[in-house]
Amino acid sequence: MLPALRVGGVHAARVMTLMADGRIRLLLGDALITARAEAQVREGESLTVEVLRLRPEVMLRVRGRSHSQVANS
């Protein structure tokens, strides 16, 4: 179920897809959302995000990142 998004809301998310137009697809709860982020992110990364705006599209600020990712070799 999609968490209720509101400006200022903070959510745990996982980056599922980086889209060609610069947007990202994130898993929030058990729902996928499409948004833009102020910072670069990587596919598979776990984030804590803050909602900056909802319209005309969802814009997120990365507030925290998981450090448990396996580094690319």
DRENLUM-257223 format. One record per residue (C-alpha): residue in one letter; x, y, z. Coordinates in steps of 0.1 Angstrom, whole numbers, plus 5000, padded with zeros to 4 digits. Layout:
// residues N
aXYZ;...
***
This chain:
// residues 73
m500050005000;l501350354991;p502150565021;a500350895023;l502751135007;r502751495020;v505251775017;g507751735046;g506951365050;v509951135055;h509950775041;a512250475037;a512650395000;r514550164977;v515750284942;m514350034917;t515150204883;l516950504870;m514950634840;a516450794809;d514751134816;g516351164850;r513451044871;i513750744894;r511350464903;l511250394940;l509650134962;l507850294991;g506150035012;d504849784986;a504150054960;l506250194931;i506350564926;t508150784900;a509851094913;r512851324909;a515651344935;e517851644942;a520951414945;q522251134924;v521250784935;r522050434924;e519750144915;g519349914945;e520250184970;s518150215002;l517350575011;t515550795036;v513851065016;e511851375024;v509051495001;l509751844988;r506751874965;l504051664950;r503051874919;p503651884890;e505751584899;v507051424931;m510451584941;l512451424969;r515551514990;v517851235001;r518251255039;g520050935044;r521550635026;s522250275035;h525850195036;s525349815032;q525649814994;v528249594978;a530849804960;n531349754922;s534549584914;
***
